[in-house]
């Protein structure tokens, strides 16, 4: 049996900082906010934005035709995505109730991410996307007012263009007072005359230069956190199974963005900027780090030259074919064709040319600013701390996301005990656990804004931790 919340708190000597809880928006109230901020047309458009936000009693035909009756090519969207008991369901809607229950749940400070943001930040209509995000952020700012010592919300930042993103960042941080922002890291670009439809990951091969956005995040003192789903894209398009689309989708989206940041040189060019990939687990981060180190050692920098077929020894080549080829490969033209197979290099040979990497440790150093959101039941968290296995004895940075307010959490009071089972079962030690449930989240946001935790329940601990880190 796992410890209770009280038992876990008695066993640890540090706060618990939740990197990713959730606000569940009251849709009728949110629509009113959007109407006030962006107008009735945008509010009406948001009301019909997704079958995920409709109900069985809806009069619209959308619920019957989009994602509920299986049809090839129409992916199954989320359903019954909220807790199954009245208390926890209500807690997701009302931060005041969550605030009262935090001690019962065992959390000292929680960062709450909006639920409706996933339907706002990626909408193809410019006015709806920008207006809905502005209305949502205004709603969140009002809803969380008065609870700042233990709760803060993340603002939804659309990224259709760099100018759009910067304007949303400025409004959220400078006008509404947000300290956390959630950027859309997967912009779906419609087909055009010059290009097919595609997903723009902002940091690599993008339609725009997003460096001004990354710089604005540095200037404003906010980490880049992302929470975009990959449901409905690629191989996650089942028309009959929500779980088929859901499993691994946040990890896939975070992995794609992390690779883009690395290969596009963003994490190299902006050494003061931290990034968090939420709700996808740290296993994808461990695998990515191993893959990057392995591929850099084999194909990075000057190493790529070893594969150039023009450097092959023609005499040895022909001797081998004379000995082992027989009549099938006796023709010199056949041999020459085989010699030049896959001799199709691009203009730029080094895929790592923008990464600022000259050793495996350089890759590991960039991962020091990558944080990976993990849920309490994720046993692969242990891989983050496997310094006897990971390249260069690396320890990655997992952060505990409670996922309060969504179906993943059947009982809010079980999140902390479930996470602590990793210690009880010998998967993590107490130092690992402290990094997971406290220190890493403080470093993520405190590295960008040393005053982030001022006035909060964890101010003293955070100041001490950040002071030690800066020495």
C-alpha positions as CSV (number, residue, x, y, z in Angstrom):
1,X,0.0,0.0,0.0
2,X,1.2,3.5,-0.8
3,X,1.7,6.1,1.8
4,X,-1.0,8.7,2.3
5,X,-0.4,12.4,1.5
6,X,0.4,13.0,5.1
7,X,2.8,10.1,5.1
8,X,4.7,11.4,2.0
9,X,4.9,14.9,3.4
10,X,6.3,13.6,6.7
11,X,8.9,11.6,4.7
12,X,10.3,14.6,2.7
13,X,11.9,17.8,3.7
14,X,11.0,20.0,0.7
15,X,8.0,21.6,-1.0
16,X,6.0,20.0,-3.8
17,X,5.7,22.2,-6.9
18,X,3.3,21.0,-9.5
19,X,4.5,21.8,-13.0
20,X,1.3,21.1,-14.9
21,X,-2.1,21.0,-13.3
22,X,-5.2,22.2,-15.3
23,X,-8.0,24.7,-15.3
24,X,-11.2,23.3,-16.9
25,X,-12.9,26.3,-18.4
26,X,-16.6,27.0,-18.0
27,X,-17.4,27.2,-21.6
28,X,-20.5,29.5,-21.3
29,X,-18.5,32.0,-19.2
30,X,-15.4,31.7,-21.4
31,X,-17.5,32.5,-24.5
32,X,-18.7,35.7,-22.7
33,X,-15.0,36.7,-22.1
34,X,-14.1,36.0,-25.8
35,X,-17.1,38.1,-26.9
36,X,-16.0,41.0,-24.7
37,X,-12.4,40.9,-25.9
38,X,-12.8,39.8,-29.5
39,X,-16.4,40.3,-30.5
40,X,-19.5,38.1,-30.9
41,X,-18.4,36.6,-34.3
42,X,-15.2,35.2,-32.7
43,X,-17.2,34.0,-29.7
44,X,-19.7,32.2,-32.0
45,X,-16.9,30.6,-33.9
46,X,-15.2,29.4,-30.8
47,X,-18.5,27.8,-29.6
48,X,-18.5,25.4,-32.6
49,X,-14.7,24.9,-32.6
50,X,-14.5,21.2,-31.8
51,X,-16.7,18.2,-30.9
52,X,-14.6,17.9,-27.8
53,X,-16.5,20.8,-26.4
54,X,-20.0,19.7,-27.4
55,X,-22.4,17.5,-25.3
56,X,-24.8,14.7,-25.9
57,X,-27.6,17.2,-25.6
58,X,-26.2,19.5,-28.3
59,X,-28.5,20.6,-31.0
60,X,-25.7,20.8,-33.5
61,X,-25.2,18.0,-36.0
62,X,-21.4,18.3,-35.5
63,X,-21.3,15.8,-32.6
64,X,-23.1,13.2,-34.8
65,X,-20.9,13.7,-37.8
66,X,-17.4,14.6,-36.6
67,X,-15.5,12.0,-34.6
68,X,-18.4,10.2,-32.9
69,X,-19.6,7.9,-35.7
70,X,-16.4,6.2,-37.0
71,X,-15.6,7.4,-40.5
72,X,-12.2,6.9,-42.2
73,X,-10.2,10.1,-42.2
74,X,-12.2,11.7,-39.4
75,X,-10.2,11.2,-36.2
76,X,-11.8,10.5,-32.9
77,X,-11.5,13.5,-30.6
78,X,-11.4,13.4,-26.8
79,X,-14.5,12.5,-24.9
80,X,-15.3,12.0,-21.1
81,X,-12.1,13.8,-20.5
82,X,-12.9,15.1,-17.0
83,X,-12.8,13.4,-13.6
84,X,-15.6,11.0,-12.7
85,X,-16.4,12.3,-9.2
86,X,-18.2,15.5,-8.4
87,X,-15.6,17.0,-6.0
88,X,-12.6,16.6,-8.3
89,X,-14.6,17.7,-11.4
90,X,-15.7,20.9,-9.6
91,X,-12.1,21.4,-8.4
92,X,-10.9,21.6,-12.0
93,X,-13.4,24.4,-12.7
94,X,-12.9,26.5,-9.6
95,X,-9.4,27.5,-8.5
96,X,-10.8,28.7,-5.2
97,X,-11.8,25.1,-4.4
98,X,-8.5,23.8,-5.5
99,X,-6.7,26.4,-3.4
100,X,-8.6,25.2,-0.3
101,X,-7.7,21.6,-1.1
102,X,-4.0,22.0,-1.9
103,X,-2.9,20.8,1.6
104,X,-5.2,17.8,1.3
105,X,-3.7,17.0,-2.1
106,X,-0.2,17.6,-0.9
107,X,0.9,20.4,-3.2
108,X,2.5,23.7,-2.1
109,X,2.4,25.5,-5.4
110,X,0.7,24.6,-8.7
111,X,1.0,25.9,-12.3
112,X,-2.3,25.5,-14.1
113,X,-2.5,25.1,-17.8
114,X,-5.8,25.9,-19.7
115,X,-7.7,23.0,-21.2
116,X,-9.5,25.0,-24.0
117,X,-6.2,26.4,-25.2
118,X,-5.6,23.3,-27.3
119,X,-8.6,24.3,-29.3
120,X,-7.6,28.0,-29.5
121,X,-3.9,28.2,-30.2
122,X,-3.9,26.2,-33.4
123,X,-7.1,27.3,-35.1
124,X,-6.5,28.2,-38.8
125,X,-8.7,31.3,-38.7
126,X,-6.5,34.2,-37.7
127,X,-9.2,36.3,-36.0
128,X,-10.6,33.3,-34.1
129,X,-7.2,32.0,-33.0
130,X,-5.9,35.4,-31.7
131,X,-9.2,36.5,-30.2
132,X,-10.0,33.2,-28.5
133,X,-6.5,33.1,-26.9
134,X,-6.9,36.7,-25.7
135,X,-10.3,36.0,-24.2
136,X,-9.0,32.8,-22.6
137,X,-6.1,34.5,-21.1
138,X,-8.3,37.3,-19.7
139,X,-10.6,34.7,-18.2
140,X,-7.7,32.9,-16.6
141,X,-6.2,36.1,-15.1
142,X,-9.5,37.0,-13.5
143,X,-10.2,33.4,-12.3
144,X,-6.8,33.1,-10.6
145,X,-6.8,36.6,-9.1
146,X,-6.2,36.4,-5.3
147,X,-4.6,32.9,-5.3
148,X,-1.1,33.9,-6.4
149,X,0.7,32.6,-3.4
150,X,-0.1,29.0,-4.3
151,X,-1.5,29.0,-7.9
152,X,-0.6,30.6,-11.2
153,X,-1.9,30.0,-14.7
154,X,-0.2,29.7,-18.1
155,X,-1.2,32.0,-20.9
156,X,-2.0,30.5,-24.3
157,X,0.2,32.0,-27.0
158,X,-0.7,31.6,-30.7
159,X,2.2,31.4,-33.0
160,X,0.8,31.7,-36.5
161,X,3.4,34.4,-37.2
162,X,6.3,35.8,-35.1
163,X,4.5,39.2,-34.8
164,X,1.3,37.4,-33.6
165,X,3.3,35.5,-31.0
166,X,5.2,38.5,-29.7
167,X,2.0,40.6,-29.4
168,X,0.3,37.8,-27.5
169,X,3.4,37.4,-25.2
170,X,3.4,41.1,-24.5
171,X,-0.3,41.3,-23.7
172,X,-0.1,38.2,-21.5
173,X,3.0,39.1,-19.5
174,X,3.0,42.9,-19.5
175,X,-0.8,43.6,-19.4
176,X,-2.3,40.6,-17.7
177,X,0.7,39.7,-15.5
178,X,1.3,36.1,-16.5
179,X,4.6,34.5,-15.5
180,X,4.0,31.3,-17.5
181,X,3.3,31.0,-21.2
182,X,2.3,28.0,-23.3
183,X,3.2,28.4,-27.0
184,X,1.8,26.5,-29.9
185,X,4.7,24.5,-31.2
186,X,2.9,22.9,-34.1
187,X,1.4,25.3,-36.6
188,X,-0.6,23.6,-39.3
189,X,0.1,25.4,-42.6
190,X,-2.5,25.1,-45.3
191,X,-1.5,24.1,-48.8
192,X,-0.5,26.9,-51.1
193,X,0.5,27.4,-54.7
194,X,4.2,27.0,-53.7
195,X,4.0,24.4,-51.0
196,X,1.9,21.4,-49.8
197,X,0.2,21.5,-46.4
198,X,2.6,20.8,-43.6
199,X,3.3,21.2,-39.8
200,X,5.5,24.1,-39.0
201,X,7.6,23.4,-35.9
202,X,8.8,27.0,-35.7
203,X,12.5,26.2,-35.0
204,X,13.5,24.3,-38.1
205,X,12.6,24.7,-41.8
206,X,9.9,27.2,-40.8
207,X,7.9,29.5,-42.9
208,X,9.1,32.4,-40.7
209,X,12.0,33.4,-38.6
210,X,10.9,32.8,-35.0
211,X,14.2,34.0,-33.4
212,X,12.5,37.3,-32.4
213,X,9.9,35.2,-30.5
214,X,12.6,33.3,-28.6
215,X,14.4,36.6,-27.8
216,X,11.2,38.1,-26.6
217,X,10.7,35.2,-24.2
218,X,14.2,35.9,-22.8
219,X,13.5,39.6,-22.5
220,X,10.2,38.9,-20.7
221,X,11.7,36.3,-18.4
222,X,9.4,33.4,-19.4
223,X,10.3,29.8,-20.3
224,X,9.0,28.3,-23.5
225,X,6.6,25.6,-22.4
226,X,4.7,23.6,-24.9
227,X,1.7,21.3,-24.6
228,X,0.5,20.8,-28.2
229,X,-1.1,17.4,-29.0
230,X,-0.3,15.3,-32.0
231,X,-3.8,13.7,-32.1
232,X,-5.3,14.0,-35.5
233,X,-1.9,14.0,-37.2
234,X,0.2,11.3,-38.9
235,X,-0.5,7.9,-37.5
236,X,-2.8,9.2,-34.7
237,X,-6.0,9.4,-36.7
238,X,-8.2,6.5,-35.7
239,X,-11.9,7.3,-36.3
240,X,-13.1,4.9,-33.6
241,X,-10.6,4.9,-30.7
242,X,-9.7,8.0,-28.7
243,X,-7.1,6.0,-26.7
244,X,-5.3,5.0,-30.0
245,X,-4.9,8.7,-30.8
246,X,-4.1,9.7,-27.3
247,X,-1.3,7.4,-26.3
248,X,2.1,9.0,-26.9
249,X,0.7,12.0,-28.6
250,X,2.1,14.7,-26.3
251,X,5.4,12.9,-26.3
252,X,5.5,12.9,-30.1
253,X,4.8,16.6,-30.3
254,X,7.4,17.4,-27.7
255,X,10.0,15.2,-29.3
256,X,9.4,16.8,-32.7
257,X,9.8,20.3,-31.2
258,X,12.9,19.4,-29.2
259,X,14.5,18.0,-32.3
260,X,13.7,21.2,-34.2
261,X,15.1,23.4,-31.4
262,X,18.3,21.4,-31.5
263,X,18.8,21.0,-35.2
264,X,17.6,24.5,-35.9
265,X,20.2,25.9,-33.5
266,X,17.7,27.6,-31.3
267,X,18.9,26.0,-28.1
268,X,22.5,26.9,-29.1
269,X,21.7,30.5,-30.1
270,X,19.6,31.3,-27.0
271,X,21.7,29.8,-24.1
272,X,19.6,31.7,-21.5
273,X,16.3,30.2,-22.6
274,X,14.7,27.2,-21.0
275,X,12.1,24.9,-22.6
276,X,9.6,22.5,-21.2
277,X,7.8,19.7,-23.1
278,X,4.7,18.9,-21.0
279,X,2.8,15.7,-20.4
280,X,4.9,13.6,-22.8
281,X,7.2,11.9,-20.3
282,X,11.0,11.9,-20.0
283,X,11.5,8.6,-21.9
284,X,11.2,10.5,-25.2
285,X,13.9,12.9,-23.9
286,X,16.3,10.1,-22.9
287,X,15.8,8.4,-26.3
288,X,16.3,11.6,-28.2
289,X,19.5,12.4,-26.3
290,X,20.9,8.9,-27.0
291,X,19.9,9.2,-30.6
292,X,21.5,12.6,-31.1
293,X,24.8,11.6,-29.5
294,X,24.9,8.4,-31.5
295,X,24.2,10.2,-34.8
296,X,26.5,13.1,-34.1
297,X,29.4,10.7,-33.5
298,X,28.7,8.9,-36.8
299,X,27.5,11.8,-39.1
300,X,28.2,15.1,-37.4
301,X,30.9,17.5,-38.5
302,X,33.8,16.1,-40.3
303,X,32.6,12.5,-39.6
304,X,30.1,12.8,-42.5
305,X,33.0,12.7,-45.0
306,X,33.6,9.0,-44.3
307,X,30.4,8.1,-46.2
308,X,31.4,9.9,-49.5
309,X,31.6,7.2,-52.2
310,X,34.0,9.3,-54.2
311,X,36.6,8.4,-51.5
312,X,36.2,4.6,-52.1
313,X,39.2,2.6,-53.2
314,X,38.3,1.5,-56.7
315,X,41.0,-1.1,-56.8
316,X,39.8,-2.8,-53.7
317,X,36.2,-2.5,-54.9
318,X,37.0,-4.3,-58.2
319,X,39.0,-7.0,-56.5
320,X,36.1,-7.8,-54.2
321,X,33.7,-8.1,-57.1
322,X,36.2,-10.2,-59.0
323,X,36.4,-12.6,-56.1
324,X,32.8,-12.7,-54.9
325,X,30.6,-11.2,-57.6
326,X,30.6,-13.8,-60.3
327,X,29.0,-13.2,-63.7
328,X,26.1,-11.2,-62.2
329,X,28.4,-8.3,-61.3
330,X,31.1,-8.7,-63.9
331,X,29.9,-5.8,-66.1
332,X,32.0,-2.7,-65.3
333,X,29.0,-0.4,-65.9
334,X,27.0,-2.4,-63.3
335,X,29.8,-2.1,-60.8
336,X,30.1,1.7,-61.5
337,X,26.4,2.1,-60.9
338,X,26.6,0.3,-57.6
339,X,29.6,2.4,-56.6
340,X,27.6,5.6,-57.0
341,X,24.3,4.4,-55.3
342,X,23.1,6.8,-52.7
343,X,25.5,9.5,-54.0
344,X,22.9,12.2,-53.8
345,X,24.2,14.7,-51.2
346,X,22.5,18.0,-50.4
347,X,24.4,21.3,-50.7
348,X,25.0,21.4,-46.9
349,X,26.5,18.1,-45.7
350,X,26.5,18.5,-42.0
351,X,23.0,18.1,-40.4
352,X,24.5,19.4,-37.1
353,X,25.8,22.6,-38.6
354,X,23.7,25.0,-36.6
355,X,23.8,23.1,-33.3
356,X,27.1,24.5,-31.9
357,X,28.3,21.0,-31.2
358,X,31.9,19.8,-31.1
359,X,31.5,17.0,-28.6
360,X,28.9,14.7,-27.1
361,X,29.0,16.8,-23.9
362,X,27.9,19.8,-25.9
363,X,24.7,18.0,-26.7
364,X,24.2,17.0,-23.1
365,X,24.8,20.6,-22.0
366,X,21.9,21.9,-24.2
367,X,19.6,19.3,-22.7
368,X,20.3,20.9,-19.3
369,X,17.7,23.5,-20.3
370,X,15.2,20.9,-21.5
371,X,12.5,19.9,-19.0
372,X,10.2,17.0,-19.5
373,X,6.7,16.8,-18.0
374,X,5.8,13.5,-16.4
375,X,2.7,12.2,-14.7
376,X,2.8,10.4,-11.3
377,X,2.3,6.9,-12.7
378,X,5.3,7.1,-15.1
379,X,7.9,4.5,-14.0
380,X,10.2,5.5,-16.9
381,X,11.0,8.7,-14.9
382,X,13.9,6.5,-13.5
383,X,15.6,6.7,-16.9
384,X,16.2,10.4,-16.5
385,X,18.5,9.7,-13.6
386,X,20.3,6.6,-15.1
387,X,23.7,8.3,-15.2
388,X,25.3,4.9,-15.5
389,X,23.6,4.5,-18.9
390,X,22.9,7.9,-20.3
391,X,25.5,9.5,-22.6
392,X,28.2,11.5,-20.6
393,X,26.6,10.3,-17.4
394,X,23.7,12.7,-18.1
395,X,20.8,13.3,-15.7
396,X,17.8,14.7,-17.5
397,X,15.2,17.0,-15.9
398,X,11.8,15.5,-15.4
399,X,9.1,17.6,-13.8
400,X,6.0,16.3,-12.1
401,X,2.8,17.4,-13.8
402,X,-0.2,16.4,-11.6
403,X,-2.7,16.6,-14.5
404,X,-5.3,17.7,-11.9
405,X,-8.6,18.4,-13.6
406,X,-8.4,15.8,-16.3
407,X,-9.5,12.1,-16.6
408,X,-5.9,10.9,-16.0
409,X,-6.4,11.7,-12.3
410,X,-9.2,9.6,-10.8
411,X,-8.5,11.0,-7.3
412,X,-6.6,14.2,-6.7
413,X,-5.4,13.0,-3.3
414,X,-3.6,10.0,-4.9
415,X,-1.2,11.9,-7.2
416,X,1.5,12.6,-4.6
417,X,1.4,9.1,-3.0
418,X,1.5,7.5,-6.5
419,X,4.5,9.5,-7.4
420,X,6.2,8.6,-4.1
421,X,5.7,4.9,-4.9
422,X,8.7,5.3,-7.1
423,X,10.8,5.9,-4.0
424,X,9.0,3.1,-2.0
425,X,9.7,0.6,-4.8
426,X,13.3,1.6,-5.1
427,X,12.9,3.2,-8.6
428,X,14.0,6.6,-7.4
429,X,15.9,7.8,-4.3
430,X,14.9,10.8,-2.2
431,X,17.3,13.1,-4.1
432,X,15.7,12.1,-7.4
433,X,12.3,12.6,-6.0
434,X,13.1,16.1,-4.8
435,X,14.3,17.0,-8.3
436,X,11.1,15.6,-9.9
437,X,8.5,17.1,-7.6
438,X,10.2,20.3,-6.6
439,X,13.7,21.5,-7.7
440,X,13.4,21.1,-11.5
441,X,10.2,23.1,-11.8
442,X,11.7,25.9,-9.7
443,X,14.8,25.8,-11.9
444,X,12.7,25.9,-15.1
445,X,10.9,29.1,-14.2
446,X,13.4,30.6,-11.7
447,X,16.2,30.4,-14.3
448,X,14.2,32.8,-16.5
449,X,12.8,34.9,-13.7
450,X,14.6,34.9,-10.3
451,X,11.5,36.6,-8.8
452,X,9.1,34.0,-10.1
453,X,8.3,32.5,-6.7
454,X,8.4,35.7,-4.7
455,X,5.3,36.0,-2.5
456,X,4.5,32.3,-2.8
457,X,4.4,29.5,-0.3
458,X,7.8,28.2,-1.6
459,X,9.6,31.6,-1.8
460,X,12.2,30.8,0.8
461,X,13.1,27.4,-0.6
462,X,13.2,28.7,-4.2
463,X,15.5,31.6,-3.3
464,X,17.9,29.2,-1.5
465,X,17.9,26.7,-4.4
466,X,18.4,29.4,-7.1
467,X,21.1,31.1,-5.1
468,X,23.0,27.8,-4.8
469,X,22.6,27.2,-8.5
470,X,24.0,30.6,-9.5
471,X,27.3,30.0,-7.5
